[in-house]
Amino acid sequence: MKAAELPQNTNCSIWRSLEVLGQKWTLLIVREAFWGRTRYAEFRRIGVPTDVLQARLASLVEEGILERHPYRRPGERTRDEYVLTPAGRDLVPILAALAEWGDEHRPNPRGPASVFVDGTTGRPVALAFTDAVGTPADPSDVKMVRGSGAMAPTP
Amino acid sequence: MKAAELPQNTNCSIWRSLEVLGQKWTLLIVREAFWGRTRYAEFRRIGVPTDVLQARLASLVEEGILERHPYRRPGERTRDEYVLTPAGRDLVPILAALAEWGDEHRPNPRGPASVFVDGTTGRPVALAFTDAVGTPADPSDVKMVRGSGAMAPTP
């Protein structure tokens, strides 16, 4: 059994998310998609090597995070655009959590590069922990405990 | 200039967080730390190769996410425990966001391995987006827009 296939890893949704998203370029490509980029040439601008970009885009399509939409500019061949699926758009809290930690602990003197806003009101929003009835919890008091899907650690 | 050093990357707090956290094992080690593991032999149980674990623990200490506390069991040499710093504990929304996406899109049939609870009330909590006055925002309506620290993309 490969190390990464130990049951306490495969049972863990953090591990399963990182299987899809754990490479740095993957989440930066997703960041660009949230900023409205859809075309190969646009994703190239983040500096990702061509072969890595091709592999990551194919993987994100296979994992159901991006989907291909063909388009054709006059006089050119048909190309694919890459558009976030609903599962892809559900990644927004992961990007927001990464941005909030970076803004707090690795701040950019020019201010945040990414800001999260309510699409309806236009107001900035931030992540908060709330219980089932909406009562906010102090994040420094939130504990991460083992649930029904956790395996006992190997001895 | 290396690709990853393009200004639109270095200005971005998502990128800077991923510089610290982007390797899969790093966040799995942090997960173990949240579950209360502190000792080298405990971290080894997740299946991480020894050399990788040593490098990741050193990096997490250098980045201010874990700190070393010496301890000694009777008759043994002094060893280090690894304990989350306040900056390390601030990673809990990133782990919660990863767990929530995994539970939704890559569910474990046995149920979630990680559950997040309010340490005071013991009630389960989940991430929500709220504006400055605490009004919740529909996550599917949250947009990620470029802030003051974002650079124009290279042409």
Contacts between the chains, C-beta under 8 A, distances in Angstrom:
chain1	res1	chain2	res2	distance
A	2	B	47	7.7
A	3	B	46	7.8
A	3	B	47	3.1
A	3	B	48	6.5
A	3	B	49	6.7
A	4	B	24	7.9
A	4	B	47	6.2
A	5	B	47	7.8
A	6	B	45	7.9
A	6	B	46	6.6
A	6	B	47	4.3
A	8	B	45	7.5
A	8	B	46	6.6
A	8	B	113	7.6
A	9	B	28	6.9
A	9	B	46	6.2
A	9	B	47	6.5
A	11	B	108	5.3
A	11	B	110	6.4
A	11	B	113	4.8
A	12	B	31	7.1
A	12	B	99	7.9
A	12	B	102	7.7
A	12	B	108	7.7
A	12	B	113	4.1
A	12	B	114	6.4
A	13	B	98	7.2
A	13	B	99	4.8
A	13	B	100	7.8
A	13	B	101	7.6
A	13	B	102	2.7
A	13	B	103	4.7
A	13	B	106	6.4
A	13	B	107	7.4
A	13	B	108	6.3
A	13	B	112	6.0
A	13	B	113	6.3
A	13	B	114	6.8
A	14	B	27	6.7
A	14	B	28	7.2
A	14	B	31	5.5
A	14	B	95	5.9
A	14	B	98	4.7
A	14	B	99	5.2
A	14	B	102	6.3
A	14	B	113	7.7
A	14	B	114	6.2
A	15	B	24	7.8
A	15	B	28	6.4
A	15	B	102	7.7
A	16	B	102	4.5
A	16	B	106	4.1
A	16	B	108	7.5
A	17	B	98	4.3
A	17	B	99	7.3
A	17	B	101	5.2
A	17	B	102	4.0
A	17	B	106	6.8
A	18	B	24	4.5
A	18	B	27	6.0
A	18	B	28	7.3
A	18	B	98	6.7
A	19	B	24	7.6
A	19	B	106	7.9
A	20	B	106	7.3
A	21	B	98	7.7
A	22	B	22	7.3
A	22	B	23	7.1
A	22	B	24	3.7
A	22	B	27	7.6
A	23	B	22	7.1
A	24	B	4	7.9
A	24	B	15	7.8
A	24	B	18	4.5
A	24	B	19	7.6
A	24	B	22	3.7
A	27	B	14	6.7
A	27	B	18	6.0
A	27	B	22	7.7
A	28	B	9	6.9
A	28	B	14	7.2
A	28	B	15	6.4
A	28	B	18	7.2
A	31	B	12	7.1
A	31	B	14	5.5
A	31	B	144	7.5
A	34	B	143	7.9
A	34	B	144	4.3
A	35	B	144	6.7
A	35	B	145	7.8
A	35	B	146	6.5
A	42	B	153	7.6
A	45	B	6	7.9
A	45	B	8	7.5
A	45	B	153	4.9
A	45	B	154	5.4
A	46	B	3	7.8
A	46	B	6	6.6
A	46	B	8	6.6
A	46	B	9	6.2
A	47	B	2	7.7
A	47	B	3	3.1
A	47	B	4	6.2
A	47	B	5	7.8
A	47	B	6	4.3
A	47	B	9	6.5
A	48	B	3	6.5
A	49	B	3	6.7
A	64	B	105	7.6
A	86	B	140	7.9
A	87	B	105	5.1
A	89	B	140	6.4
A	90	B	101	6.0
A	90	B	104	6.5
A	90	B	105	6.8
A	90	B	139	7.6
A	90	B	140	7.9
A	91	B	101	6.3
A	92	B	139	6.2
A	92	B	142	5.4
A	92	B	144	6.5
A	93	B	93	7.9
A	93	B	97	4.1
A	93	B	100	6.7
A	93	B	101	7.4
A	93	B	127	5.2
A	93	B	129	7.5
A	93	B	139	6.5
A	94	B	94	7.1
A	94	B	97	4.3
A	94	B	98	6.0
A	94	B	101	6.1
A	95	B	14	5.9
A	95	B	144	6.2
A	96	B	97	7.3
A	96	B	129	7.3
A	96	B	142	7.6
A	96	B	144	7.5
A	97	B	93	4.1
A	97	B	94	4.3
A	97	B	96	7.4
A	97	B	97	4.3
A	97	B	127	7.5
A	98	B	13	7.2
A	98	B	14	4.7
A	98	B	17	4.3
A	98	B	18	6.7
A	98	B	21	7.6
A	98	B	94	6.0
A	99	B	12	7.9
A	99	B	13	4.8
A	99	B	14	5.2
A	99	B	17	7.3
A	100	B	13	7.8
A	100	B	93	6.7
A	101	B	13	7.6
A	101	B	17	5.2
A	101	B	90	6.0
A	101	B	91	6.3
A	101	B	93	7.4
A	101	B	94	6.0
A	102	B	12	7.7
A	102	B	13	2.8
A	102	B	14	6.3
A	102	B	15	7.7
A	102	B	16	4.5
A	102	B	17	4.0
A	103	B	13	4.7
A	104	B	90	6.5
A	105	B	64	7.6
A	105	B	87	5.1
A	105	B	90	6.8
A	106	B	13	6.4
A	106	B	16	4.1
A	106	B	17	6.8
A	106	B	19	7.9
A	106	B	20	7.3
A	107	B	13	7.5
A	108	B	11	5.3
A	108	B	12	7.7
A	108	B	13	6.3
A	108	B	16	7.5
A	108	B	149	4.2
A	110	B	11	6.4
A	110	B	148	5.9
A	110	B	149	4.1
A	111	B	147	5.8
A	111	B	148	3.5
A	111	B	149	4.4
A	112	B	13	6.0
A	112	B	147	4.2
A	112	B	148	7.0
A	112	B	149	5.3
A	113	B	8	7.6
A	113	B	11	4.8
A	113	B	12	4.1
A	113	B	13	6.3
A	113	B	14	7.7
A	113	B	146	6.6
A	113	B	147	5.6
A	113	B	149	4.3
A	113	B	150	4.1
A	113	B	151	7.8
A	114	B	12	6.4
A	114	B	13	6.7
A	114	B	14	6.2
A	114	B	144	5.5
A	114	B	145	7.4
A	114	B	146	7.0
A	114	B	147	6.0
A	114	B	150	7.2
A	115	B	144	7.5
A	115	B	145	5.3
A	115	B	146	7.4
A	115	B	147	4.0
A	116	B	129	7.0
A	116	B	142	5.5
A	116	B	143	7.2
A	116	B	144	5.6
A	116	B	145	7.7
A	117	B	142	7.1
A	117	B	143	5.4
A	117	B	145	5.8
A	118	B	129	7.5
A	118	B	131	6.2
A	118	B	137	4.2
A	118	B	138	7.9
A	118	B	141	6.4
A	118	B	142	6.5
A	118	B	143	7.9
A	119	B	141	4.2
A	119	B	142	6.6
A	119	B	143	4.8
A	120	B	137	7.9
A	120	B	138	7.8
A	120	B	141	5.7
A	121	B	131	7.1
A	121	B	137	7.7
A	123	B	131	4.5
A	123	B	132	7.1
A	123	B	137	8.0
A	124	B	131	6.8
A	124	B	132	6.9
A	125	B	129	4.2
A	125	B	130	6.2
A	125	B	131	5.2
A	125	B	137	4.6
A	125	B	142	5.9
A	126	B	129	7.0
A	126	B	130	6.7
A	127	B	93	5.3
A	127	B	97	7.5
A	127	B	127	5.2
A	127	B	128	7.3
A	127	B	129	6.2
A	128	B	127	7.3
A	128	B	128	5.6
A	128	B	129	7.6
A	128	B	130	4.9
A	128	B	134	7.7
A	129	B	93	7.5
A	129	B	96	7.3
A	129	B	116	7.0
A	129	B	118	7.5
A	129	B	125	4.2
A	129	B	126	7.0
A	129	B	127	6.2
A	129	B	128	7.6
A	130	B	125	6.2
A	130	B	126	6.7
A	130	B	128	4.9
A	130	B	130	7.9
A	130	B	136	7.7
A	131	B	118	6.2
A	131	B	121	7.1
A	131	B	123	4.5
A	131	B	124	6.7
A	131	B	125	5.2
A	131	B	126	8.0
A	132	B	123	7.1
A	132	B	124	6.9
A	134	B	128	7.8
A	134	B	136	7.0
A	136	B	130	7.7
A	136	B	134	6.9
A	137	B	118	4.2
A	137	B	120	7.9
A	137	B	121	7.7
A	137	B	123	7.9
A	137	B	125	4.7
A	138	B	118	7.9
A	138	B	120	7.8
A	139	B	90	7.6
A	139	B	92	6.2
A	139	B	93	6.5
A	140	B	86	7.9
A	140	B	89	6.4
A	140	B	90	7.9
A	141	B	118	6.4
A	141	B	119	4.2
A	141	B	120	5.8
A	142	B	92	5.4
A	142	B	96	7.5
A	142	B	116	5.6
A	142	B	117	7.1
A	142	B	118	6.5
A	142	B	119	6.6
A	142	B	125	5.9
A	143	B	34	7.9
A	143	B	116	7.2
A	143	B	117	5.4
A	143	B	118	7.9
A	143	B	119	4.8
A	144	B	31	7.5
A	144	B	34	4.2
A	144	B	35	6.7
A	144	B	92	6.4
A	144	B	95	6.2
A	144	B	96	7.5
A	144	B	114	5.5
A	144	B	115	7.5
A	144	B	116	5.7
A	145	B	35	7.8
A	145	B	114	7.4
A	145	B	115	5.3
A	145	B	116	7.7
A	145	B	117	5.9
A	146	B	35	6.5
A	146	B	113	6.6
A	146	B	114	6.9
A	146	B	115	7.4
A	147	B	111	5.8
A	147	B	112	4.2
A	147	B	113	5.6
A	147	B	114	6.0
A	147	B	115	4.0
A	148	B	110	6.0
A	148	B	111	3.6
A	148	B	112	7.0
A	149	B	108	4.2
A	149	B	110	4.1
A	149	B	111	4.4
A	149	B	112	5.3
A	149	B	113	4.2
A	150	B	113	4.1
A	150	B	114	7.2
A	151	B	113	7.8
A	153	B	42	7.7
A	153	B	45	5.1
A	154	B	45	5.4
